[in-house]
């Protein structure tokens, strides 16, 4: 059995769970970040390099090559699992990166002869009489597999179903709008400024607010699955387009912003 996941944090947790319980299962990580950016190019991996460069600009990371190599390693492991006819199990949620990764993988596996199953993990989990929300699979601990009976959600992913999701993925690539998001159970494309409304709702037209504070509030109140660096990228864009006033402060390297009065 090979498990396929799109979250590096969840990959670590799943591997630890298997080690602890002495279960012989392979974990294949494919951190493709397909909810954001260009997906139309023939070489999909090159588009991921471009997206990672944007991320690195705002997070001061320099791991583009490492991330790229992890994707290549995941694809190599997946291809080998297909050749060996290993049973494949896909873990995903309604978060953009997961749902897009799932659609892409259905396209990749549309003609595979392997036994394929999937575990669709809800973002709101129930335990006894309580409900708990998660923002990513990476938040789960090894104890949560039993607590929420996660493996019981495994369902067959038949070829006809894979083909249906494959058509969805091809439609998304053809459209190639920069953002993809799950709305009312439907994965669809959205314009690049889709998340700006959540960002701007936390900026005052009167008082300046520190940029990290704005982004922190949006991450807490806005849609799940959107990384902080994407909001920082959009803040820079909105400043350049004069939608936001920017004030540099000696104490804060990111500075502060407030809404600009467009009538001035």
N, C-alpha and C positions, 0 to 999 in steps of 0.2 A: 504494500500500500504506500502511495505517495500522496502527501497532503500539499496542496498548492495554496499559498497565502500571498496577499499583496501588502501586508504591513510588517515591517521589520520587527517592531515590538512584539507583535503577536507570534511571529516566527520563533522568537526567543522563548516565549512562554510555552508554546506548543512543544518545542524540543525538550524543554525542561520537564514538562508533564510526561512525555514519553520516557525520558530517562528515569524519572522518579518511579514510574509504574512499570518499568522494564518492558516497554512495548516497542517492538521493532517496526517503526514507521519512518519513512523519509519525509523531511519537510523541505519543500521547494519554495524559495522566496522570489517573487517577481515584483519589486517596488517600482512599478511603471508610472505612477502618478498620472493616470490617464484622464482624470477629471479636469485637468488644466492643459492649455496650450494646443499647439498645432498637432494634429494626428493624421493629416492627409498625405504626407510624404510617403514615398515607397519605403524608404528606410525609416521606420518608426523610431528606432533607437536614436537616430540623429536628432529627432525632435525632442527627445528626453534630455539630451545634452544641453540644448538651448534652454529648456525650462530650468534645469539645474543651475545654469549660469545665472539666471535671474534670481533664484533662491540664494545662491552664494553671495550675490551682491548685497543682500539684506541681512544675511545671517553670518557673514564673515566665515563661511565654510570654504574649504578648499578640497572637497572630497568628490568632485565631479567624476574623476576617473575611477575612484573606488566604487562609487555608486553604479557607474556604468558597467564596471567589471562584475558587480554583484548581479546585475540584470543578465549579462552574458552567461554567467555561471548558472543562473536559474534556468535560462532557456536551454542551455546544454543539458542540464539535469532533466528537464522536462522532455526533451527530445529522446534522451536515453530511456526514460521511463516509458515513453510511447513505444519505442522499439522493443523493449522487454515485456510489453503488454501488462505492465503493472496496473492494478486498480488505482484510479485517480479520484481524490476527494478535494473539492474546491470549497474554501471558506470565504464568505463574503457577506456584506451588509448593504444597506441602501445608501451608504456614503458614496460620493461621486467616484473616488478612486477605486473603491471596491466594485461598485456596480458596472463601471466602465471596464475594469479589469476582467470582470466576469463575462461581459459581452465579447470582449476581445478574445478571451480564452475559449469561449464557445465557437468562435470563428476558427481559431487555431486548431481546435479539436473536432471540427465538424465531421471529418471523415475518419477519425481515429477509431480503432477497433477495441480499444481498452474499455473496461467497465468504468463508467464515470458517475460519480455522485456529487452532491453539493450539500453544504450546510449553510443555510441563509440565517444568520444570527440577527434577531431583532435588536434595534437600538434601545428599546425599553424592555427590560427583563423583569420577570416576576419571581419572587421568593416568599413563600407563605402568603401573607396578606399584603405584602409590600411590593411596590414597583421601583425599579432602579433604572436610570438612564445612563447610557455610555456614549462617549463621543468618538470612540474608535475601538477596534478589537484589541489594540495594544494596551487598553486599560484593564483587561481581564487578567486575573491571576490563575495559577494552576488549580486552586481550590474551586474556582468558578465553573470549571467543566462539570463537576459533580453537582455543585450548588444549583446551577441553572439547567442541568441535564442537556448540555449543549450537543452531545453526540446523538441524542435522540431526534434531533432535527435533520439528520442525514436523509436525503431523498435521492432516488435515481435521477440521473440527468440523461434522458434518452436522446438518441440522435435527432429526432424531429424537434425536440426542444432546443438542442444546441443549434440546429439550423435556423430556427426562428430568431434566436438571439444573435446569430451570425449576421442575419439580414439587418438587424437593428444596428450592429456595430458598423456595417458597411454604409448604412444611411448616415450615421454620425460622422464617419470619415468623409463622406461626400459633402456633407454640410460644412463640417470643419469650423463651426463657430467656436471661439476660444474656450468657452466653459461648457461643462456638461453637469447636469444635476438631476436628481430624482425628485419629481414633483407628483404627489398623489399616486405613487407607485409606478410612474412612467419616467424612463430615462430620456431626457431631451436636451437639446443644445440651447444655450443662452448667450447673449452678447457679453462682451468682455467687461462691461460696466454693471453686470447684474448684481454683484455684491456691494457696489458702491452705496446703495441706499441704506444698507445696514451700517456702513462706516459713517456716512454723513449724519445719520440720526443721532450719533454720539458726539457730534461736534457742535459747539455753541456759536451763534452769530455774534455774541457779545464778549465772552471771555475766552482767552487762550487756554488750551488744554494740552498737556504733555502727550506726545504721540504714543509712547508706550501705554499710557493710561487709556487712550482712545481704543487702541487695538485690543488691550486686555478686556475692555468692556464689550467690544464686538464679539470676541471669542467666547465670552460668557453668555451673551444674549442672542447672538446671531446663529446662522445655520451651522450645523456640525460638519466637520470634514474640510473646512477651509483653513489652510495654514496661516500662521501669523505673518510669514514673509510675503504672502500674496497681498495681504492688506497693506503692508508697508510699501510694496511695489505700487499699489493703487494710490496711496497717499502721495507718493512722489509724483505720480502722474497728475493727480488733481491739483497739486501745488503748481506744476508746470503749466497747467491749463487755467490757472488763476481762479479755480473754484474754491481754493483754500488759501488763507493768509498763512505765511510761515514766519515764525520768529525764532531765531537762534538764541539759545541761552547758554551761558558758560557752564552751568551746572549739569545740563542735559545735552549729551552729544546729538540726540535726535531732534531736539527743539520742541516747539509747541505750534499748534495750529488752531485756527478758528474759521468759521464760514465767512466767505467774502461776499459783500453786498454787490451783486452783479450790476446794480443800477449806477454804481459809482464809476 
